[in-house]
Amino acid sequence: MPIYEYICDECNERFEKIVINKQQEITCPKCASKKATIQLSVFATVGSGSSTPSGSFSGGGGGCCGGGCSCH
């Protein structure tokens, strides 16, 4: 059963819900609104001793995307 993160369209409350099926009604725990938008979730994993996350850029000019786009 996945846990989804939502933000209420009425009061901007952020909340999580365990979703058993896609037809499940989502209700804001603060204002009881049934209008909520699903959010992208960031998740963490447990590594095996490496201090550098796999898939990260390892060279040249840091920044959010490796430095190639001059965003900073």
Residue pairs with C-beta under 8 A, 6 or more apart in sequence:
1 18
1 19
1 20
2 18
2 19
3 16
3 17
3 18
3 19
3 41
4 16
4 17
4 19
4 38
4 39
4 41
5 14
5 15
5 16
5 38
5 39
5 40
5 41
6 14
6 15
6 16
6 17
6 26
6 28
6 36
6 37
6 38
6 39
7 13
7 14
7 15
7 36
7 37
7 39
8 14
8 15
8 28
8 30
8 31
8 33
8 35
8 36
9 33
9 35
9 36
9 37
10 28
10 31
10 33
10 35
11 28
11 30
11 31
11 33
13 28
13 29
13 30
13 31
14 39
15 28
15 29
15 30
15 36
17 24
17 26
25 34
26 34
26 36
27 33
27 34
27 36
28 34
28 35
28 36
47 53
52 58
57 65
57 66
57 67
59 66
60 66
60 67
60 68
61 67
61 68
63 69
63 71
63 72
64 71
64 72
65 71
